[in-house]
Amino acid sequence: MNDPALALLIQAARDLGWPLPSPESIDSIEAFERACFARLDHIKGGQDRAHAKNGVRSAITAAHEGNAEYARAGLWEAAKVIHLEEYDRDVMRLSRPSHAA
């Protein structure tokens, strides 16, 4: 990997446990962005999804500037939206009455 910004983004994503496809399939910043956005597409709230995508874009900008801390912060903003969406889904699933007797 010859692109230091891409290496920084992939490392930041790994640090946060961000579920990315294999690093070999991410050969550019654009591929990284597509992989992140694909993970965000299932989020129902348009405003939440937009906030998460802005976090990814901020991370990419920070990575281009060589700022690992801000790159992680941008990805963290997106990860929070994903985690909250998953939490809400789990709460709804667990709060349904069980039909098993």
C-alpha positions in Angstrom: 0.0 0.0 0.0 1.7 3.2 -1.2 -0.9 5.7 -0.1 -0.1 6.9 3.5 -3.6 8.4 3.9 -5.2 5.1 2.9 -3.0 3.2 5.3 -3.9 5.6 8.1 -7.6 5.1 7.4 -7.4 1.4 7.4 -5.5 1.4 10.7 -8.0 3.8 12.2 -10.8 1.5 11.1 -9.1 -1.5 12.6 -8.4 0.3 15.8 -12.2 1.0 16.1 -13.2 -2.5 15.1 -14.8 -1.2 11.9 -16.0 -4.1 9.8 -14.2 -3.6 6.5 -13.7 -6.2 3.8 -10.3 -7.6 3.4 -7.6 -4.9 3.1 -6.6 -6.4 -0.3 -9.9 -5.3 -1.7 -9.4 -1.7 -0.6 -6.8 -0.3 -2.9 -7.8 3.3 -2.9 -9.4 6.0 -0.8 -12.5 5.7 -3.0 -12.7 2.0 -2.4 -12.4 2.7 1.4 -15.2 5.2 1.2 -17.5 2.8 -0.8 -16.8 0.1 1.8 -17.7 2.4 4.6 -20.8 3.8 2.9 -22.0 0.2 2.1 -21.9 -0.5 5.8 -24.0 2.7 6.5 -26.7 2.0 3.8 -28.9 -0.1 6.1 -29.4 2.8 8.6 -33.0 3.9 8.5 -32.7 7.5 9.7 -31.7 9.7 6.8 -30.3 12.3 9.2 -28.3 9.7 11.1 -27.0 8.2 7.9 -25.9 11.6 6.6 -24.2 12.3 10.0 -22.3 9.0 9.7 -21.3 9.6 6.1 -20.0 13.1 7.1 -17.9 11.4 9.8 -16.4 9.1 7.1 -15.7 12.1 4.9 -14.1 14.0 7.8 -11.9 11.0 8.5 -10.8 10.9 4.8 -9.9 14.6 4.9 -8.0 14.2 8.2 -6.1 11.2 6.7 -5.1 13.3 3.7 -3.7 15.8 6.2 -1.9 13.0 8.1 -3.9 13.5 11.3 -4.6 10.0 12.7 -6.4 11.3 15.7 -9.0 13.2 13.7 -9.3 10.3 11.2 -10.2 8.0 14.1 -12.6 10.7 15.5 -14.4 10.9 12.1 -14.8 7.1 11.9 -15.9 7.0 15.5 -18.8 9.4 14.7 -19.9 7.0 12.0 -19.4 3.9 14.2 -21.6 5.5 17.0 -24.5 5.8 14.5 -24.0 2.1 13.5 -23.9 1.0 17.2 -26.9 3.0 18.1 -28.9 1.5 15.2 -27.9 -2.0 16.2 -28.7 -1.3 19.8 -32.2 0.0 18.9 -32.8 -3.1 16.8 -31.7 -5.4 19.6 -33.9 -3.6 22.1 -36.9 -3.8 19.8 -36.3 -7.5 19.2 -35.9 -8.2 23.0 -38.9 -6.2 24.0 -41.3 -8.2 21.8 -43.4 -10.7 23.8 -42.2 -14.2 23.4 -44.7 -16.6 21.7 -43.0 -19.7 23.0 -44.8 -21.2 25.9 
